[in-house]
Amino acid sequence: MTAKLNILVINGPNLNMLGKREPEIYGAQTLAEIMQELVTYAGSLNLSVSHFQSNSEAELINKIHSAFGQVDHIIINPAAYTHTSVALRDALLSVAIPFTEVHLSNVHKREPFRHHSYFSDVAQAVLCGFGAHGYKMAINAIAHSVQDTH
Ligand code: DQA
């Protein structure tokens, strides 16, 4: 059996408010509930998941740096930093860890300022509009793409 893949899930600013924050857009589940389900789901696919949320760009960057050489794939919802942060993009490029960009909402059918992402052109994949299910879809795809290449 191959070694368990280590996946790091990173959530950016205001995602700690899920459950309370605009539930008609982001759903009723809290981030803790979503991440708990994800850890269980990943375990069933023999993947190991850790997760981190911060409202601070610097903390998010430091977390990405600390993943260097430790993590096989990053799943990131950069939240509002999607549309603003060259620094977070550069952090992901600096560690050269493949990553999947996830958004709960379909950013393309929202305000024009949400249509541009600093991440999509360097991401392995992008998922948006499936709510919290998007994180599970990313985990599922990572598990299967690994099986396909072994
Ligand atoms: C988001 C979309 C972003 O535009 C927004 O700033 C967020 C959440 C999403 O998951 O749909 O905070 O990344």
Backbone and ligand atoms as CSV (ligand in chain L), in Angstrom:
chain,resi,resn,atom,element,x,y,z
A,1,MET,N,N,0.845,-1.199,0.000
A,1,MET,CA,C,0.000,0.000,0.000
A,1,MET,C,C,0.884,1.254,0.000
A,2,THR,N,N,0.522,2.253,-0.821
A,2,THR,CA,C,1.310,3.487,-0.881
A,2,THR,C,C,1.063,4.318,0.385
A,3,ALA,N,N,2.027,5.222,0.686
A,3,ALA,CA,C,1.900,6.073,1.872
A,3,ALA,C,C,0.679,6.983,1.734
A,4,LYS,N,N,0.089,7.290,2.888
A,4,LYS,CA,C,-1.066,8.209,2.877
A,4,LYS,C,C,-0.644,9.570,2.364
A,5,LEU,N,N,-1.433,10.145,1.473
A,5,LEU,CA,C,-1.156,11.512,1.018
A,5,LEU,C,C,-1.566,12.495,2.102
A,6,ASN,N,N,-0.759,13.515,2.265
A,6,ASN,CA,C,-1.086,14.584,3.218
A,6,ASN,C,C,-1.689,15.765,2.481
A,7,ILE,N,N,-2.894,16.100,2.848
A,7,ILE,CA,C,-3.588,17.228,2.221
A,7,ILE,C,C,-3.776,18.316,3.283
A,8,LEU,N,N,-3.448,19.541,2.902
A,8,LEU,CA,C,-3.689,20.681,3.792
A,8,LEU,C,C,-4.825,21.512,3.199
A,9,VAL,N,N,-5.854,21.755,4.007
A,9,VAL,CA,C,-6.977,22.588,3.575
A,9,VAL,C,C,-6.835,23.947,4.258
A,10,ILE,N,N,-6.813,24.996,3.462
A,10,ILE,CA,C,-6.639,26.354,3.992
A,10,ILE,C,C,-7.860,27.196,3.650
A,11,ASN,N,N,-8.394,27.841,4.663
A,11,ASN,CA,C,-9.537,28.735,4.462
A,11,ASN,C,C,-9.178,30.147,4.901
A,12,GLY,N,N,-9.509,31.097,4.047
A,12,GLY,CA,C,-9.143,32.486,4.274
A,12,GLY,C,C,-10.177,33.272,5.069
A,13,PRO,N,N,-10.096,34.592,4.975
A,13,PRO,CA,C,-10.836,35.484,5.863
A,13,PRO,C,C,-12.358,35.343,5.778
A,14,ASN,N,N,-12.960,35.473,6.934
A,14,ASN,CA,C,-14.425,35.482,7.126
A,14,ASN,C,C,-15.060,34.097,7.001
A,15,LEU,N,N,-14.260,33.097,6.629
A,15,LEU,CA,C,-14.853,31.752,6.527
A,15,LEU,C,C,-15.073,31.149,7.915
A,16,ASN,N,N,-14.457,31.733,8.947
A,16,ASN,CA,C,-14.782,31.340,10.324
A,16,ASN,C,C,-16.207,31.750,10.692
A,17,MET,N,N,-16.829,32.590,9.874
A,17,MET,CA,C,-18.201,33.047,10.146
A,17,MET,C,C,-19.259,32.195,9.417
A,18,LEU,N,N,-18.822,31.133,8.749
A,18,LEU,CA,C,-19.803,30.284,8.047
A,18,LEU,C,C,-20.843,29.783,9.042
A,19,GLY,N,N,-22.080,29.682,8.568
A,19,GLY,CA,C,-23.191,29.326,9.448
A,19,GLY,C,C,-23.973,30.571,9.833
A,20,LYS,N,N,-23.225,31.657,10.108
A,20,LYS,CA,C,-23.866,32.945,10.436
A,20,LYS,C,C,-23.834,33.882,9.234
A,21,ARG,N,N,-22.779,33.745,8.426
A,21,ARG,CA,C,-22.487,34.717,7.365
A,21,ARG,C,C,-23.315,34.431,6.107
A,22,GLU,N,N,-24.156,35.359,5.682
A,22,GLU,CA,C,-24.918,35.265,4.433
A,22,GLU,C,C,-25.269,33.802,4.080
A,23,PRO,N,N,-26.076,33.146,4.917
A,23,PRO,CA,C,-26.318,31.714,4.706
A,23,PRO,C,C,-26.984,31.397,3.363
A,24,GLU,N,N,-27.678,32.405,2.799
A,24,GLU,CA,C,-28.307,32.169,1.491
A,24,GLU,C,C,-27.246,32.011,0.391
A,25,ILE,N,N,-26.043,32.512,0.647
A,25,ILE,CA,C,-24.944,32.339,-0.322
A,25,ILE,C,C,-24.026,31.192,0.097
A,26,TYR,N,N,-23.700,31.138,1.403
A,26,TYR,CA,C,-22.635,30.231,1.839
A,26,TYR,C,C,-23.129,28.991,2.589
A,27,GLY,N,N,-24.445,28.901,2.820
A,27,GLY,CA,C,-24.976,27.709,3.485
A,27,GLY,C,C,-25.050,27.872,4.995
A,28,ALA,N,N,-25.646,26.872,5.643
A,28,ALA,CA,C,-25.937,26.953,7.076
A,28,ALA,C,C,-24.893,26.250,7.938
A,29,GLN,N,N,-24.036,25.463,7.319
A,29,GLN,CA,C,-23.058,24.698,8.104
A,29,GLN,C,C,-21.927,25.596,8.592
A,30,THR,N,N,-21.418,25.304,9.773
A,30,THR,CA,C,-20.248,26.027,10.270
A,30,THR,C,C,-18.987,25.444,9.628
A,31,LEU,N,N,-17.897,26.216,9.704
A,31,LEU,CA,C,-16.632,25.719,9.149
A,31,LEU,C,C,-16.184,24.466,9.910
A,32,ALA,N,N,-16.392,24.466,11.212
A,32,ALA,CA,C,-15.989,23.297,12.017
A,32,ALA,C,C,-16.738,22.044,11.545
A,33,GLU,N,N,-18.020,22.192,11.280
A,33,GLU,CA,C,-18.811,21.038,10.802
A,33,GLU,C,C,-18.318,20.568,9.434
A,34,ILE,N,N,-18.062,21.539,8.558
A,34,ILE,CA,C,-17.604,21.186,7.197
A,34,ILE,C,C,-16.262,20.457,7.269
A,35,MET,N,N,-15.354,20.974,8.088
A,35,MET,CA,C,-14.016,20.373,8.163
A,35,MET,C,C,-14.053,19.007,8.848
A,36,GLN,N,N,-14.923,18.869,9.849
A,36,GLN,CA,C,-15.045,17.568,10.517
A,36,GLN,C,C,-15.507,16.498,9.525
A,37,GLU,N,N,-16.516,16.834,8.740
A,37,GLU,CA,C,-17.015,15.894,7.716
A,37,GLU,C,C,-15.920,15.567,6.704
A,38,LEU,N,N,-15.137,16.597,6.366
A,38,LEU,CA,C,-14.100,16.409,5.350
A,38,LEU,C,C,-12.997,15.467,5.842
A,39,VAL,N,N,-12.618,15.637,7.099
A,39,VAL,CA,C,-11.573,14.775,7.669
A,39,VAL,C,C,-12.043,13.323,7.649
A,40,THR,N,N,-13.310,13.102,8.017
A,40,THR,CA,C,-13.861,11.748,8.020
A,40,THR,C,C,-13.903,11.182,6.599
A,41,TYR,N,N,-14.368,12.009,5.674
A,41,TYR,CA,C,-14.467,11.575,4.279
A,41,TYR,C,C,-13.083,11.236,3.717
A,42,ALA,N,N,-12.105,12.105,3.985
A,42,ALA,CA,C,-10.744,11.869,3.482
A,42,ALA,C,C,-10.183,10.569,4.060
A,43,GLY,N,N,-10.455,10.319,5.328
A,43,GLY,CA,C,-9.987,9.091,5.967
A,43,GLY,C,C,-10.523,7.863,5.253
A,44,SER,N,N,-11.779,7.946,4.796
A,44,SER,CA,C,-12.387,6.798,4.103
A,44,SER,C,C,-11.718,6.556,2.756
A,45,LEU,N,N,-11.011,7.559,2.241
A,45,LEU,CA,C,-10.290,7.419,0.962
A,45,LEU,C,C,-8.784,7.268,1.192
A,46,ASN,N,N,-8.420,7.024,2.445
A,46,ASN,CA,C,-7.007,6.839,2.814
A,46,ASN,C,C,-6.143,8.087,2.577
A,47,LEU,N,N,-6.756,9.250,2.747
A,47,LEU,CA,C,-6.001,10.507,2.691
A,47,LEU,C,C,-5.987,11.120,4.089
A,48,SER,N,N,-4.920,11.814,4.384
A,48,SER,CA,C,-4.833,12.485,5.678
A,48,SER,C,C,-5.030,13.992,5.459
A,49,VAL,N,N,-5.961,14.573,6.201
A,49,VAL,CA,C,-6.291,15.990,6.009
A,49,VAL,C,C,-6.038,16.774,7.289
A,50,SER,N,N,-5.314,17.892,7.164
A,50,SER,CA,C,-5.286,18.867,8.255
A,50,SER,C,C,-5.856,20.168,7.703
A,51,HIS,N,N,-6.324,21.030,8.600
A,51,HIS,CA,C,-6.948,22.252,8.089
A,51,HIS,C,C,-6.590,23.444,8.956
A,52,PHE,N,N,-6.673,24.619,8.328
A,52,PHE,CA,C,-6.226,25.860,8.955
A,52,PHE,C,C,-7.073,26.994,8.403
A,53,GLN,N,N,-7.538,27.863,9.292
A,53,GLN,CA,C,-8.264,29.061,8.844
A,53,GLN,C,C,-7.629,30.270,9.500
A,54,SER,N,N,-7.520,31.348,8.742
A,54,SER,CA,C,-7.070,32.601,9.346
A,54,SER,C,C,-7.679,33.771,8.600
A,55,ASN,N,N,-7.832,34.858,9.353
A,55,ASN,CA,C,-8.274,36.114,8.749
A,55,ASN,C,C,-7.083,36.988,8.354
A,56,SER,N,N,-5.893,36.498,8.656
A,56,SER,CA,C,-4.682,37.286,8.434
A,56,SER,C,C,-3.890,36.757,7.236
A,57,GLU,N,N,-3.596,37.644,6.318
A,57,GLU,CA,C,-2.833,37.260,5.121
A,57,GLU,C,C,-1.455,36.705,5.528
A,58,ALA,N,N,-0.816,37.348,6.502
A,58,ALA,CA,C,0.516,36.900,6.936
A,58,ALA,C,C,0.472,35.481,7.502
A,59,GLU,N,N,-0.547,35.194,8.313
A,59,GLU,CA,C,-0.647,33.834,8.885
A,59,GLU,C,C,-0.893,32.795,7.804
A,60,LEU,N,N,-1.681,33.160,6.809
A,60,LEU,CA,C,-1.949,32.224,5.708
A,60,LEU,C,C,-0.655,31.949,4.937
A,61,ILE,N,N,0.116,33.002,4.696
A,61,ILE,CA,C,1.394,32.853,3.987
A,61,ILE,C,C,2.348,31.981,4.806
A,62,ASN,N,N,2.438,32.244,6.112
A,62,ASN,CA,C,3.342,31.444,6.957
A,62,ASN,C,C,2.931,29.975,6.978
A,63,LYS,N,N,1.623,29.733,6.979
A,63,LYS,CA,C,1.147,28.337,6.977
A,63,LYS,C,C,1.550,27.642,5.677
A,64,ILE,N,N,1.420,28.349,4.568
A,64,ILE,CA,C,1.822,27.768,3.277
A,64,ILE,C,C,3.323,27.477,3.280
A,65,HIS,N,N,4.115,28.405,3.787
A,65,HIS,CA,C,5.569,28.172,3.848
A,65,HIS,C,C,5.889,26.934,4.691
A,66,SER,N,N,5.159,26.773,5.795
A,66,SER,CA,C,5.459,25.640,6.685
A,66,SER,C,C,5.058,24.302,6.063
A,67,ALA,N,N,4.279,24.363,4.980
A,67,ALA,CA,C,3.871,23.120,4.300
A,67,ALA,C,C,4.958,22.601,3.359
A,68,PHE,N,N,5.986,23.424,3.124
A,68,PHE,CA,C,7.034,23.039,2.168
A,68,PHE,C,C,7.642,21.685,2.533
A,69,GLY,N,N,7.610,20.762,1.596
A,69,GLY,CA,C,8.204,19.444,1.825
A,69,GLY,C,C,7.377,18.537,2.724
A,70,GLN,N,N,6.250,19.025,3.248
A,70,GLN,CA,C,5.453,18.248,4.215
A,70,GLN,C,C,4.110,17.806,3.651
A,71,VAL,N,N,3.661,18.493,2.628
A,71,VAL,CA,C,2.270,18.331,2.183
A,71,VAL,C,C,2.262,17.992,0.691
A,72,ASP,N,N,1.383,17.071,0.305
A,72,ASP,CA,C,1.326,16.639,-1.103
A,72,ASP,C,C,0.409,17.516,-1.962
A,73,HIS,N,N,-0.603,18.098,-1.326
A,73,HIS,CA,C,-1.557,18.900,-2.101
A,73,HIS,C,C,-2.245,19.874,-1.133
A,74,ILE,N,N,-2.475,21.077,-1.608
A,74,ILE,CA,C,-3.200,22.077,-0.815
A,74,ILE,C,C,-4.548,22.331,-1.470
A,75,ILE,N,N,-5.586,22.312,-0.655
A,75,ILE,CA,C,-6.912,22.762,-1.106
A,75,ILE,C,C,-7.121,24.114,-0.429
A,76,ILE,N,N,-7.328,25.142,-1.222
A,76,ILE,CA,C,-7.422,26.477,-0.621
A,76,ILE,C,C,-8.659,27.224,-1.092
A,77,ASN,N,N,-9.370,27.775,-0.109
A,77,ASN,CA,C,-10.391,28.775,-0.398
A,77,ASN,C,C,-9.816,30.092,0.112
A,78,PRO,N,N,-9.227,30.888,-0.784
A,78,PRO,CA,C,-8.589,32.123,-0.314
A,78,PRO,C,C,-9.587,33.209,0.059
A,79,ALA,N,N,-10.889,32.922,-0.112
A,79,ALA,CA,C,-11.962,33.873,0.216
A,79,ALA,C,C,-11.680,35.213,-0.461
A,80,ALA,N,N,-11.819,36.336,0.244
A,80,ALA,CA,C,-11.667,37.637,-0.418
A,80,ALA,C,C,-10.256,37.846,-0.963
A,81,TYR,N,N,-9.258,37.150,-0.386
A,81,TYR,CA,C,-7.893,37.291,-0.909
A,81,TYR,C,C,-7.756,36.732,-2.325
A,82,THR,N,N,-8.723,35.926,-2.738
A,82,THR,CA,C,-8.746,35.440,-4.128
A,82,THR,C,C,-8.576,36.585,-5.107
A,83,HIS,N,N,-9.238,37.688,-4.771
A,83,HIS,CA,C,-9.364,38.785,-5.723
A,83,HIS,C,C,-8.335,39.892,-5.490
A,84,THR,N,N,-7.483,39.706,-4.480
A,84,THR,CA,C,-6.566,40.804,-4.115
A,84,THR,C,C,-5.107,40.385,-3.911
A,85,SER,N,N,-4.847,39.108,-3.611
A,85,SER,CA,C,-3.544,38.804,-2.999
A,85,SER,C,C,-2.505,38.180,-3.931
A,86,VAL,N,N,-1.617,39.030,-4.427
A,86,VAL,CA,C,-0.445,38.537,-5.153
A,86,VAL,C,C,0.476,37.798,-4.164
A,87,ALA,N,N,0.513,38.260,-2.923
A,87,ALA,CA,C,1.408,37.658,-1.930
A,87,ALA,C,C,1.043,36.198,-1.642
A,88,LEU,N,N,-0.240,35.916,-1.567
A,88,LEU,CA,C,-0.680,34.533,-1.307
A,88,LEU,C,C,-0.429,33.655,-2.541
A,89,ARG,N,N,-0.642,34.216,-3.695
A,89,ARG,CA,C,-0.324,33.490,-4.932
A,89,ARG,C,C,1.169,33.142,-4.950
A,90,ASP,N,N,2.012,34.133,-4.643
A,90,ASP,CA,C,3.453,33.906,-4.670
A,90,ASP,C,C,3.869,32.878,-3.621
A,91,ALA,N,N,3.186,32.872,-2.477
A,91,ALA,CA,C,3.499,31.887,-1.429
A,91,ALA,C,C,3.250,30.473,-1.960
A,92,LEU,N,N,2.133,30.277,-2.644
A,92,LEU,CA,C,1.827,28.948,-3.192
A,92,LEU,C,C,2.861,28.552,-4.244
A,93,LEU,N,N,3.259,29.502,-5.070
A,93,LEU,CA,C,4.271,29.200,-6.090
A,93,LEU,C,C,5.622,28.917,-5.443
A,94,SER,N,N,5.900,29.568,-4.317
A,94,SER,CA,C,7.213,29.402,-3.677
A,94,SER,C,C,7.403,28.002,-3.110
A,95,VAL,N,N,6.325,27.360,-2.681
A,95,VAL,CA,C,6.473,26.006,-2.119
A,95,VAL,C,C,6.282,24.932,-3.188
A,96,ALA,N,N,5.781,25.342,-4.360
A,96,ALA,CA,C,5.611,24.415,-5.494
A,96,ALA,C,C,4.796,23.174,-5.120
A,97,ILE,N,N,3.777,23.370,-4.303
A,97,ILE,CA,C,2.851,22.270,-3.961
A,97,ILE,C,C,1.618,22.431,-4.841
A,98,PRO,N,N,1.202,21.373,-5.562
A,98,PRO,CA,C,0.002,21.522,-6.383
A,98,PRO,C,C,-1.198,21.889,-5.512
A,99,PHE,N,N,-2.057,22.750,-6.046
A,99,PHE,CA,C,-3.195,23.146,-5.216
A,99,PHE,C,C,-4.480,23.243,-6.030
A,100,THR,N,N,-5.567,23.061,-5.303
A,100,THR,CA,C,-6.911,23.193,-5.870
A,100,THR,C,C,-7.583,24.384,-5.206
A,101,GLU,N,N,-8.146,25.254,-6.018
A,101,GLU,CA,C,-8.864,26.447,-5.529
A,101,GLU,C,C,-10.345,26.086,-5.407
A,102,VAL,N,N,-10.906,26.323,-4.242
A,102,VAL,CA,C,-12.317,25.999,-4.008
A,102,VAL,C,C,-13.057,27.250,-3.535
A,103,HIS,N,N,-14.245,27.454,-4.072
A,103,HIS,CA,C,-15.151,28.492,-3.572
A,103,HIS,C,C,-16.520,27.874,-3.346
A,104,LEU,N,N,-17.130,28.260,-2.256
A,104,LEU,CA,C,-18.484,27.759,-1.967
A,104,LEU,C,C,-19.474,28.271,-3.015
A,105,SER,N,N,-19.381,29.565,-3.297
A,105,SER,CA,C,-20.327,30.177,-4.238
A,105,SER,C,C,-19.740,30.165,-5.646
A,106,ASN,N,N,-20.604,30.358,-6.623
A,106,ASN,CA,C,-20.134,30.521,-8.005
A,106,ASN,C,C,-19.757,32.000,-8.174
A,107,VAL,N,N,-18.480,32.260,-8.025
A,107,VAL,CA,C,-18.014,33.651,-8.044
A,107,VAL,C,C,-18.297,34.333,-9.387
A,108,HIS,N,N,-18.465,33.552,-10.430
A,108,HIS,CA,C,-18.675,34.131,-11.772
A,108,HIS,C,C,-20.086,34.665,-11.978
A,109,LYS,N,N,-21.005,34.258,-11.128
A,109,LYS,CA,C,-22.336,34.852,-11.278
A,109,LYS,C,C,-22.614,35.904,-10.201
A,110,ARG,N,N,-21.533,36.361,-9.567
A,110,ARG,CA,C,-21.671,37.407,-8.543
A,110,ARG,C,C,-21.077,38.724,-9.061
A,111,GLU,N,N,-20.712,39.613,-8.150
A,111,GLU,CA,C,-20.219,40.933,-8.555
A,111,GLU,C,C,-18.980,40.796,-9.448
A,112,PRO,N,N,-18.815,41.729,-10.392
A,112,PRO,CA,C,-17.671,41.649,-11.310
A,112,PRO,C,C,-16.310,41.562,-10.601
A,113,PHE,N,N,-16.166,42.210,-9.424
A,113,PHE,CA,C,-14.852,42.163,-8.758
A,113,PHE,C,C,-14.500,40.758,-8.270
A,114,ARG,N,N,-15.506,39.863,-8.231
A,114,ARG,CA,C,-15.215,38.479,-7.821
A,114,ARG,C,C,-14.852,37.595,-9.017
A,115,HIS,N,N,-14.902,38.133,-10.214
A,115,HIS,CA,C,-14.675,37.289,-11.391
A,115,HIS,C,C,-13.200,37.005,-11.628
A,116,HIS,N,N,-12.339,37.894,-11.102
A,116,HIS,CA,C,-10.908,37.642,-11.307
A,116,HIS,C,C,-10.297,36.978,-10.079
A,117,SER,N,N,-9.501,35.938,-10.348
A,117,SER,CA,C,-8.775,35.254,-9.282
A,117,SER,C,C,-7.281,35.334,-9.559
A,118,TYR,N,N,-6.500,35.600,-8.506
A,118,TYR,CA,C,-5.043,35.570,-8.636
A,118,TYR,C,C,-4.492,34.148,-8.565
A,119,PHE,N,N,-5.382,33.157,-8.465
A,119,PHE,CA,C,-4.949,31.774,-8.235
A,119,PHE,C,C,-5.265,30.827,-9.393
A,120,SER,N,N,-6.354,31.103,-10.102
A,120,SER,CA,C,-6.883,30.097,-11.033
A,120,SER,C,C,-5.885,29.685,-12.114
A,121,ASP,N,N,-5.076,30.628,-12.601
A,121,ASP,CA,C,-4.179,30.270,-13.718
A,121,ASP,C,C,-2.970,29.458,-13.268
A,122,VAL,N,N,-2.746,29.366,-11.951
A,122,VAL,CA,C,-1.639,28.537,-11.470
A,122,VAL,C,C,-2.134,27.361,-10.617
A,123,ALA,N,N,-3.456,27.231,-10.483
A,123,ALA,CA,C,-4.036,26.104,-9.735
A,123,ALA,C,C,-4.039,24.848,-10.609
A,124,GLN,N,N,-4.016,23.685,-9.936
A,124,GLN,CA,C,-4.226,22.443,-10.703
A,124,GLN,C,C,-5.667,22.378,-11.169
A,125,ALA,N,N,-6.584,22.796,-10.294
A,125,ALA,CA,C,-8.008,22.739,-10.617
A,125,ALA,C,C,-8.744,23.802,-9.823
A,126,VAL,N,N,-9.935,24.145,-10.297
A,126,VAL,CA,C,-10.770,25.150,-9.633
A,126,VAL,C,C,-12.184,24.598,-9.536
A,127,LEU,N,N,-12.769,24.700,-8.339
A,127,LEU,CA,C,-14.150,24.263,-8.141
A,127,LEU,C,C,-14.913,25.405,-7.498
A,128,CYS,N,N,-16.048,25.791,-8.075
A,128,CYS,CA,C,-16.842,26.815,-7.405
A,128,CYS,C,C,-18.320,26.592,-7.667
A,129,GLY,N,N,-19.125,26.938,-6.658
A,129,GLY,CA,C,-20.570,26.900,-6.823
A,129,GLY,C,C,-21.244,25.661,-6.266
A,130,PHE,N,N,-20.475,24.707,-5.738
A,130,PHE,CA,C,-21.072,23.494,-5.175
A,130,PHE,C,C,-21.202,23.557,-3.657
A,131,GLY,N,N,-21.063,24.747,-3.078
A,131,GLY,CA,C,-21.140,24.859,-1.618
A,131,GLY,C,C,-20.021,24.055,-0.972
A,132,ALA,N,N,-20.276,23.600,0.251
A,132,ALA,CA,C,-19.249,22.862,0.994
A,132,ALA,C,C,-18.886,21.548,0.309
A,133,HIS,N,N,-19.770,21.070,-0.544
A,133,HIS,CA,C,-19.501,19.832,-1.266
A,133,HIS,C,C,-18.238,19.959,-2.132
A,134,GLY,N,N,-17.895,21.182,-2.520
A,134,GLY,CA,C,-16.706,21.411,-3.350
A,134,GLY,C,C,-15.427,20.884,-2.706
A,135,TYR,N,N,-15.320,21.010,-1.380
A,135,TYR,CA,C,-14.117,20.495,-0.710
A,135,TYR,C,C,-14.038,18.972,-0.862
A,136,LYS,N,N,-15.201,18.314,-0.713
A,136,LYS,CA,C,-15.226,16.850,-0.838
A,136,LYS,C,C,-14.911,16.423,-2.265
A,137,MET,N,N,-15.417,17.209,-3.220
A,137,MET,CA,C,-15.134,16.881,-4.624
A,137,MET,C,C,-13.636,16.968,-4.888
A,138,ALA,N,N,-13.006,17.967,-4.305
A,138,ALA,CA,C,-11.553,18.111,-4.487
A,138,ALA,C,C,-10.823,16.915,-3.883
A,139,ILE,N,N,-11.220,16.517,-2.681
A,139,ILE,CA,C,-10.595,15.366,-2.014
A,139,ILE,C,C,-10.777,14.108,-2.865
A,140,ASN,N,N,-11.982,13.923,-3.359
A,140,ASN,CA,C,-12.290,12.749,-4.170
A,140,ASN,C,C,-11.419,12.731,-5.431
A,141,ALA,N,N,-11.306,13.880,-6.084
A,141,ALA,CA,C,-10.515,13.955,-7.320
A,141,ALA,C,C,-9.037,13.691,-7.031
A,142,ILE,N,N,-8.536,14.215,-5.920
A,142,ILE,CA,C,-7.122,13.986,-5.581
A,142,ILE,C,C,-6.899,12.486,-5.344
A,143,ALA,N,N,-7.797,11.866,-4.581
A,143,ALA,CA,C,-7.669,10.431,-4.296
A,143,ALA,C,C,-7.657,9.632,-5.594
A,144,HIS,N,N,-8.537,9.982,-6.514
A,144,HIS,CA,C,-8.634,9.192,-7.747
A,144,HIS,C,C,-7.515,9.508,-8.721
A,145,SER,N,N,-7.053,10.757,-8.767
A,145,SER,CA,C,-5.970,11.061,-9.707
A,145,SER,C,C,-4.695,10.362,-9.260
A,146,VAL,N,N,-4.535,10.177,-7.952
A,146,VAL,CA,C,-3.362,9.448,-7.470
A,146,VAL,C,C,-3.456,7.988,-7.859
A,147,GLN,N,N,-4.654,7.385,-7.665
A,147,GLN,CA,C,-4.800,5.971,-8.062
A,147,GLN,C,C,-4.529,5.797,-9.542
A,148,ASP,N,N,-4.974,6.780,-10.367
A,148,ASP,CA,C,-4.810,6.685,-11.813
A,148,ASP,C,C,-3.340,6.701,-12.228
A,149,THR,N,N,-2.521,7.372,-11.438
A,149,THR,CA,C,-1.112,7.509,-11.845
A,149,THR,C,C,-0.211,6.475,-11.173
A,150,HIS,N,N,-0.791,5.557,-10.391
A,150,HIS,CA,C,0.029,4.517,-9.732
A,150,HIS,C,C,-0.283,3.126,-10.285
L,1,DQA,C1,C,-15.654,32.798,-1.510
L,1,DQA,C2,C,-15.980,33.843,-2.593
L,1,DQA,C3,C,-15.223,35.133,-2.352
L,1,DQA,O1,O,-15.540,36.084,-3.367
L,1,DQA,C4,C,-15.615,35.727,-1.011
L,1,DQA,O2,O,-14.868,36.895,-0.749
L,1,DQA,C5,C,-15.508,34.745,0.109
L,1,DQA,C6,C,-15.906,33.361,-0.114
L,1,DQA,C7,C,-16.517,31.538,-1.650
L,1,DQA,O3,O,-16.148,30.538,-1.030
L,1,DQA,O4,O,-17.537,31.536,-2.336
L,1,DQA,O5,O,-15.192,35.115,1.223
L,1,DQA,O6,O,-14.297,32.427,-1.638
